[in-house]
Amino acid sequence: MTTNIASFVLAALLEIAGCFAFWLWLRRGASPFVVVLGVASLVAFAVALTRGMT
């Protein structure tokens, strides 16, 4: 149970980081490299979320 909670917390943090990266790029004019980090974060989010449901 603790592992599931930890994986959902990790998934939530990764989703927030990925969305924040896109926001930085669109609204604040951050480097396109930030988008690459955001995509990586959202991919890790999907992996963490599916691992937590098993």
Buried (B, 14 or more C-beta within 10 A) or exposed (E): EEEEEEBBEBBEBBBEBBBEBBEBBEEEEBEEEBBEBBEBBBEBBEBBBEBBEE
